[in-house]
Amino acid sequence: MGLRKKIKKELIGTSDYPSNKIFTISNFITFIRLILTFVFLYLFVTDYNRYVALVIYAVAASTDWLDGQIARATKTVSWLGKMMDPIVDRALLFTGVVGLVARAELPLWVCALIIGRDVYLGLGNLIVRRYHRRPIDVVYTGKAATAFLMAGFSLMLFGLPVLDGLSFLPASFSSFPGLNGTPAPMGIFFVYLGVVFSMITGVIYTYKGVKAIRHALDHPEDEKADFLNPEIIESDEQVSPEH
């Protein structure tokens, strides 16, 4: 059974020491964002109203920063929030990708690459968690990838503006609209940037995962601390060096 790590009371709820709280304002916003993603997908795929669907998607995407800002400002950062935030980000990306692919407005390889990367990271996370107890924090390149992809998908949902294509590839490369000289919505260029940052993020998480496993194998005593259920102490209490 893991040791209970001693944490000063005022540190609980910060990014370094999340709390176990479930019912917080930031978690509520995260949950609402998750619901909105599925509402968007239904409206978009069924062609109920393209622009209503887009507004819903834009609201869910643009509030990505809000839950985290509120959690940090009010010191209500929680383990649930840290786990849910990347899940909601992935759900937003998946619904945007699936909706656009279903309407033949996005190349299939983009969908396969994004989903494939997330499957790879999901399996890698399961392996890392066998050795390393504490979850690996979200990296900034991952946030940048999410921002580029969400911006790109939002613009592609509008389908406007349409730009002249760049002739980086021959016209026969039809799976790369905008790069093969053919006109394409501006959003596709943001999507390409998001794909690049997604691949970089995959490399960074792989490095961090390997490093975490090696540290856990070299210092197994560090993995005994129970980060999920710390022992909370008052500020004026002395924390012993071994903790």
Backbone torsions as a table, in degrees:
resi	resn	phi	psi	omega
1	MET	NA	138.3	-175.2
2	GLY	-71.1	152.8	175.1
3	LEU	-74.5	149.1	178.4
4	ARG	-90.0	111.9	-178.2
5	LYS	-68.5	133.9	179.7
6	LYS	-84.7	125.6	-177.4
7	ILE	-129.6	135.5	175.7
8	LYS	-65.6	143.6	-172.5
9	LYS	-57.4	-40.3	-175.8
10	GLU	-72.2	-11.8	178.8
11	LEU	-86.1	-19.1	-179.3
12	ILE	-67.9	131.5	-178.7
13	GLY	99.9	0.5	175.2
14	THR	-92.8	172.3	-177.5
15	SER	-61.9	-35.2	-179.1
16	ASP	-77.1	-28.7	-178.1
17	TYR	-132.4	75.7	-179.5
18	PRO	-62.4	154.8	178.3
19	SER	-92.8	175.7	176.9
20	ASN	-97.3	11.2	-177.9
21	LYS	-65.7	146.3	178.4
22	ILE	-109.9	-47.6	-174.4
23	PHE	-90.3	83.9	176.4
24	THR	-124.9	162.3	179.8
25	ILE	-62.4	-42.8	-178.6
26	SER	-65.0	-39.6	178.1
27	ASN	-67.3	-34.2	177.3
28	PHE	-64.2	-44.0	178.1
29	ILE	-62.3	-42.3	178.7
30	THR	-60.3	-42.7	179.9
31	PHE	-65.3	-41.5	177.8
32	ILE	-62.4	-39.9	177.3
33	ARG	-59.9	-39.1	179.7
34	LEU	-64.6	-43.6	178.8
35	ILE	-61.9	-41.5	-178.1
36	LEU	-63.3	-30.8	-179.9
37	THR	-62.5	-40.8	-178.2
38	PHE	-76.7	-31.4	173.9
39	VAL	-63.0	-44.9	177.2
40	PHE	-57.4	-49.5	-175.6
41	LEU	-59.5	-43.1	179.7
42	TYR	-62.1	-47.6	-177.2
43	LEU	-66.6	-36.3	-175.6
44	PHE	-75.2	-46.7	-177.7
45	VAL	-68.4	-37.2	179.9
46	THR	-80.9	-1.3	178.6
47	ASP	57.9	37.0	178.6
48	TYR	-64.0	-54.5	175.3
49	ASN	-164.1	110.5	-174.4
50	ARG	-57.5	-41.2	-173.3
51	TYR	-80.0	-31.1	172.5
52	VAL	-64.6	-43.3	177.8
53	ALA	-60.5	-40.8	-179.2
54	LEU	-64.5	-41.8	178.9
55	VAL	-60.4	-44.0	179.7
56	ILE	-62.4	-43.0	179.7
57	TYR	-64.7	-43.1	-178.8
58	ALA	-62.9	-40.0	178.5
59	VAL	-64.0	-46.3	-179.9
60	ALA	-63.5	-37.8	-178.1
61	ALA	-75.8	-42.1	-174.2
62	SER	-72.7	-18.4	179.1
63	THR	-92.3	12.6	179.7
64	ASP	-57.8	-37.1	-177.6
65	TRP	-80.7	-22.0	-169.6
66	LEU	-66.4	-46.5	-177.1
67	ASP	-63.3	-40.0	179.0
68	GLY	-67.1	-40.5	179.2
69	GLN	-62.9	-43.8	-179.8
70	ILE	-65.2	-42.6	-179.3
71	ALA	-61.2	-43.8	-179.6
72	ARG	-70.9	-39.4	-178.1
73	ALA	-66.9	-34.5	-177.2
74	THR	-100.6	4.8	-177.8
75	LYS	53.5	47.1	176.5
76	THR	-120.6	29.0	174.4
77	VAL	-62.8	128.7	-176.4
78	SER	-127.6	160.6	176.4
79	TRP	-63.6	-38.4	178.8
80	LEU	-61.9	-43.9	179.7
81	GLY	-63.7	-41.1	-179.9
82	LYS	-65.5	-31.1	178.7
83	MET	-82.1	-36.2	-176.3
84	MET	-75.4	-33.6	-175.0
85	ASP	-57.6	-51.0	177.6
86	PRO	-66.9	-28.3	177.8
87	ILE	-66.1	-43.5	178.7
88	VAL	-66.7	-39.5	176.5
89	ASP	-58.4	-43.5	179.6
90	ARG	-66.4	-39.9	179.5
91	ALA	-63.0	-40.1	177.1
92	LEU	-61.4	-45.3	179.7
93	LEU	-64.0	-46.0	-177.8
94	PHE	-61.8	-44.6	-178.0
95	THR	-67.4	-37.6	175.9
96	GLY	-63.9	-44.2	179.6
97	VAL	-64.2	-50.9	-177.2
98	VAL	-60.6	-42.7	-179.9
99	GLY	-61.8	-45.5	-178.8
100	LEU	-69.8	-38.6	177.4
101	VAL	-66.5	-40.7	-179.9
102	ALA	-61.3	-29.6	179.1
103	ARG	-97.1	11.2	177.8
104	ALA	57.6	36.4	179.6
105	GLU	-109.1	-1.4	-179.6
106	LEU	-138.6	133.9	178.5
107	PRO	-57.0	141.1	-177.6
108	LEU	-63.9	-31.2	-176.9
109	TRP	-64.2	-30.4	177.1
110	VAL	-63.8	-44.9	178.0
111	CYS	-60.5	-47.4	-177.9
112	ALA	-63.2	-39.5	-177.5
113	LEU	-68.5	-45.3	-178.5
114	ILE	-66.3	-46.7	179.9
115	ILE	-66.4	-40.6	179.0
116	GLY	-61.2	-41.0	178.4
117	ARG	-63.3	-41.3	-179.3
118	ASP	-70.0	-35.9	175.3
119	VAL	-63.1	-43.5	178.5
120	TYR	-60.1	-46.3	-179.8
121	LEU	-68.0	-35.2	178.0
122	GLY	-63.6	-44.5	177.6
123	LEU	-66.7	-39.6	177.9
124	GLY	-62.6	-38.5	178.9
125	ASN	-62.9	-38.4	177.8
126	LEU	-62.8	-38.5	179.1
127	ILE	-68.4	-44.8	-178.8
128	VAL	-62.1	-41.1	-177.3
129	ARG	-65.9	-16.8	175.3
130	ARG	-68.9	-24.7	-176.7
131	TYR	-113.3	-35.4	-171.9
132	HIS	-115.8	117.3	-172.3
133	ARG	-73.4	-40.4	-174.0
134	ARG	-80.1	131.4	178.9
135	PRO	-61.3	145.3	176.8
136	ILE	-76.8	130.8	-176.9
137	ASP	-67.6	153.3	176.9
138	VAL	-64.3	137.4	-179.7
139	VAL	-96.9	155.4	-174.9
140	TYR	-67.8	-31.3	177.3
141	THR	-65.6	-30.7	176.0
142	GLY	-66.6	-40.8	176.4
143	LYS	-64.4	-39.9	178.9
144	ALA	-64.3	-41.7	178.0
145	ALA	-60.1	-45.2	179.3
146	THR	-61.7	-43.3	-179.5
147	ALA	-62.9	-45.5	179.5
148	PHE	-63.5	-44.8	-178.0
149	LEU	-66.5	-43.4	-179.7
150	MET	-64.8	-42.3	177.7
151	ALA	-62.4	-43.6	-180.0
152	GLY	-63.9	-44.7	-179.5
153	PHE	-65.9	-38.9	179.1
154	SER	-61.8	-43.7	179.0
155	LEU	-67.1	-37.2	179.5
156	MET	-69.1	-31.2	176.5
157	LEU	-62.9	-38.4	174.5
158	PHE	-68.5	-37.4	-175.9
159	GLY	79.7	7.2	-177.3
160	LEU	-136.2	152.0	-7.6
161	PRO	-80.6	158.3	176.6
162	VAL	-96.6	127.9	-177.5
163	LEU	-111.0	156.1	173.1
164	ASP	-65.9	139.9	-177.5
165	GLY	-72.7	156.3	174.2
166	LEU	-93.3	137.1	-175.8
167	SER	-91.2	54.0	176.5
168	PHE	-77.1	-28.7	-177.2
169	LEU	-126.0	158.3	176.3
170	PRO	-62.5	154.5	-179.1
171	ALA	-61.0	-22.8	-179.2
172	SER	-69.7	-15.9	178.4
173	PHE	-81.9	72.9	-174.4
174	SER	-69.3	-15.8	-179.5
175	SER	-82.1	1.9	179.3
176	PHE	-125.7	65.1	-179.0
177	PRO	-59.6	139.5	-179.3
178	GLY	91.5	-23.5	178.7
179	LEU	-106.3	-7.1	-177.6
180	ASN	-109.1	21.1	177.4
181	GLY	87.4	-5.6	-179.6
182	THR	-93.2	145.9	177.2
183	PRO	-60.6	146.9	-178.7
184	ALA	-153.8	155.3	176.0
185	PRO	-60.6	145.2	-178.4
186	MET	-57.5	-30.2	-177.6
187	GLY	-58.8	-28.4	-177.0
188	ILE	-64.5	-29.6	179.7
189	PHE	-72.0	-34.9	172.9
190	PHE	-66.0	-37.8	178.5
191	VAL	-63.0	-43.3	178.1
192	TYR	-59.8	-42.6	176.6
193	LEU	-62.3	-41.3	178.6
194	GLY	-62.1	-38.5	178.0
195	VAL	-63.7	-42.6	179.2
196	VAL	-61.3	-47.6	179.5
197	PHE	-65.9	-31.8	177.1
198	SER	-63.7	-41.6	179.0
199	MET	-67.1	-39.8	177.3
200	ILE	-62.6	-41.6	178.6
201	THR	-61.6	-40.3	177.4
202	GLY	-59.2	-40.7	178.4
203	VAL	-65.8	-43.3	-179.0
204	ILE	-63.8	-44.8	178.8
205	TYR	-63.5	-36.7	177.3
206	THR	-62.2	-45.1	178.3
207	TYR	-61.2	-47.1	-179.5
208	LYS	-63.6	-38.6	179.7
209	GLY	-65.6	-44.8	178.1
210	VAL	-62.8	-42.6	179.5
211	LYS	-62.9	-41.3	179.6
212	ALA	-65.1	-40.7	179.4
213	ILE	-65.0	-43.9	179.7
214	ARG	-62.9	-40.9	178.7
215	HIS	-65.1	-40.1	179.8
216	ALA	-64.5	-38.4	179.3
217	LEU	-71.2	-35.8	-179.5
218	ASP	-80.0	-29.5	-178.0
219	HIS	-132.8	68.8	-177.5
220	PRO	-61.8	-22.7	-179.7
221	GLU	-65.5	-27.7	179.6
222	ASP	-70.2	-21.1	-176.6
223	GLU	-87.5	-1.3	-179.5
224	LYS	-81.4	-18.5	-178.7
225	ALA	-68.7	131.4	-179.3
226	ASP	-88.0	93.5	-177.7
227	PHE	-70.4	-25.7	-177.5
228	LEU	-76.3	-27.2	-177.3
229	ASN	-132.6	70.0	-178.4
230	PRO	-73.0	159.5	174.1
231	GLU	-88.6	115.0	-175.4
232	ILE	-86.8	129.1	-179.9
233	ILE	-121.0	159.5	177.8
234	GLU	-74.5	160.1	-173.4
235	SER	-61.6	-34.4	-174.1
236	ASP	-86.3	-0.4	177.2
237	GLU	-80.9	146.8	-179.6
238	GLN	-86.4	131.4	175.3
239	VAL	-93.9	122.7	-178.1
240	SER	-66.4	148.3	-174.9
241	PRO	-57.5	-33.3	-176.9
242	GLU	-68.5	-12.2	178.9
243	HIS	-98.6	NA	NA
